[in-house]
Amino acid sequence: MKTFQDNADRQWTVTINVDAVRRVRSLIGVNLPDVLDDGCKLLAQLHDDPVLLVDVLYCVCKPEADAKEITDEDFGRAMAGDAIGHATAALLAELSDFFPNARQRAAMQELIRKTNTVADGLLEKAESAIRQLDPSSVVESVLNQRAASTTHSSGSSDKTAVPSSVVETLTASSANSPESSASIPDG
């Protein structure tokens, strides 16, 4: 059993067993043992969708939530930031311990390690791009593009709208990143 604390200072116990797997499957249609199937798509979904993740956590913790008279809405309101991070670690650790086969458990543990490594690498790349961002250069580029577009366009445009070129400039450094945080290179 693993535990985490929500943002309302409530302690929750995460236990993945057949009852919990059945409850998650019944309530929201997620089959937790599929986490290693189909290119680990479920793990990527849980990583990329905190709402789905919190729904799964609520289902896993539902007997405890019922005893505390905590609704799924109340549970969700207390889940943000570090609470989600700690709850995710507890859920994945319990899920890796659930598998009956030692090789499956080892594969799940390795998958968690590699997923965390990939996520850390992507975050480091994003942080580096943000540090290197020169706001005055972006402003100058946007103004130059606006000036060029107004000389070629007779239609009126919203001068306060943030042009797509700004978004492209800010996100250009991540264009070569893997599409999913769960993308793990072979080897």
C-alpha positions in Angstrom: 0.0 0.0 0.0 1.2 3.5 -0.9 -0.2 6.7 0.4 -0.4 10.4 -0.7 -1.8 13.5 0.7 -4.3 15.8 -1.2 -4.4 19.6 -1.0 -7.0 19.4 1.8 -4.4 17.6 4.0 -6.3 14.3 3.7 -4.2 11.1 3.6 -5.2 8.5 1.0 -4.1 4.9 0.7 -3.6 3.5 -2.8 -4.1 -0.2 -3.0 -4.2 -2.0 -6.4 -5.8 -5.4 -6.1 -8.4 -7.3 -8.1 -11.2 -5.4 -6.3 -9.7 -2.0 -7.2 -9.1 -3.0 -10.8 -12.6 -4.3 -11.1 -14.0 -1.1 -9.6 -12.0 1.2 -11.9 -13.1 -0.9 -14.9 -16.7 -0.8 -13.8 -16.9 2.9 -12.9 -15.0 4.6 -15.7 -14.1 1.8 -18.2 -10.3 1.9 -17.7 -8.6 -1.5 -17.4 -5.5 -0.8 -15.4 -3.6 -4.0 -16.3 -3.7 -2.8 -19.9 -1.0 -0.3 -19.0 1.7 -2.4 -20.7 -0.4 -3.1 -23.8 -0.8 -1.3 -27.1 2.5 0.7 -26.9 1.8 1.7 -23.3 -1.0 3.9 -24.6 -2.8 3.9 -21.2 0.3 5.0 -19.3 0.6 7.9 -21.8 -3.1 8.8 -21.3 -2.7 8.8 -17.5 0.4 10.9 -17.8 -1.0 13.4 -20.2 -4.5 13.7 -18.8 -4.6 14.7 -15.1 -8.4 14.6 -15.1 -8.4 10.9 -16.2 -5.7 10.2 -13.7 -7.6 11.7 -10.8 -10.8 9.8 -11.9 -8.8 6.6 -11.7 -7.4 7.6 -8.3 -10.8 8.3 -7.0 -12.1 5.0 -8.2 -9.1 3.2 -6.5 -9.7 5.2 -3.3 -13.5 5.1 -3.4 -14.1 2.8 -0.4 -12.0 5.2 1.7 -13.7 8.2 0.1 -17.1 6.8 0.9 -16.1 6.2 4.5 -14.9 9.8 4.7 -18.0 11.0 2.9 -15.9 12.6 0.1 -17.6 12.9 -3.3 -15.6 12.6 -6.5 -16.0 16.4 -6.9 -14.6 17.1 -3.5 -11.7 14.6 -4.2 -11.0 16.4 -7.5 -11.1 19.8 -5.9 -8.2 18.8 -3.6 -6.1 17.4 -6.4 -3.6 19.8 -8.1 0.1 20.3 -8.3 2.3 18.2 -6.0 -0.7 16.2 -4.8 -1.2 14.9 -8.3 2.5 14.1 -8.6 2.6 12.2 -5.3 -0.6 10.4 -6.1 0.7 9.4 -9.6 3.9 7.9 -8.0 1.8 6.0 -5.5 -0.6 4.7 -8.2 2.1 3.6 -10.6 4.1 1.9 -7.8 1.1 0.0 -6.7 0.2 -0.9 -10.2 3.6 -2.3 -10.9 3.3 -4.5 -7.7 -0.1 -5.8 -8.9 1.2 -7.9 -11.8 1.4 -11.6 -10.9 4.4 -12.2 -13.1 7.8 -11.0 -11.9 8.8 -10.1 -15.5 5.7 -8.0 -15.9 6.5 -6.2 -12.6 10.1 -5.6 -13.7 8.9 -4.3 -17.1 6.5 -2.0 -15.4 9.1 -0.6 -13.0 11.5 -0.1 -16.0 8.8 1.6 -17.9 8.1 4.0 -15.0 11.8 4.8 -14.7 12.2 5.5 -18.5 9.0 7.5 -18.6 10.2 9.7 -15.8 13.6 10.1 -17.5 11.9 11.1 -20.8 9.6 13.5 -19.0 12.6 15.1 -17.1 14.5 15.4 -20.4 11.5 17.1 -22.1 11.1 19.5 -19.2 14.9 20.3 -19.2 14.6 21.1 -22.9 11.6 23.4 -22.3 13.3 25.1 -19.4 16.4 25.7 -21.6 14.3 27.1 -24.4 12.5 29.5 -22.0 15.8 30.7 -20.5 17.2 31.4 -24.0 14.1 33.3 -25.0 14.8 36.9 -25.7 11.4 38.8 -25.2 12.6 41.9 -27.0 13.6 39.8 -30.1 10.2 38.2 -30.1 8.5 41.6 -29.9 10.7 42.9 -32.7 9.9 39.9 -34.9 6.1 40.2 -34.2 6.2 44.0 -35.0 8.1 43.3 -38.3 5.7 40.6 -39.3 2.7 42.9 -38.6 4.2 45.7 -40.5 4.9 43.4 -43.5 1.4 41.9 -43.3 -0.4 45.3 -43.1 1.4 46.5 -46.3 0.2 43.4 -48.1 -3.3 43.3 -46.6 -6.1 45.8 -47.0 -8.4 44.1 -44.5 -8.6 45.2 -40.9 -7.0 43.1 -38.3 -7.1 43.0 -34.5 -3.9 44.7 -33.4 -4.2 43.4 -29.9 -4.5 39.7 -30.8 -1.4 37.6 -30.3 -0.4 36.4 -33.8 0.2 32.7 -34.4 3.8 33.7 -35.2 4.4 34.4 -31.5 3.1 30.9 -30.6 5.3 29.4 -33.3 8.4 31.3 -32.1 7.8 30.3 -28.5 7.2 26.6 -29.4 9.7 26.2 -32.2 12.3 24.6 -29.9 9.9 21.7 -29.0 9.1 20.8 -32.6 11.5 17.9 -32.5 10.2 16.5 -29.2 8.4 13.1 -29.1 4.7 13.4 -29.5 4.0 11.6 -26.3 5.7 11.9 -23.0 5.5 8.1 -22.9 7.6 7.8 -26.1 10.7 5.9 -25.1 13.6 5.2 -27.4 14.6 1.6 -27.9 17.8 0.4 -26.4 
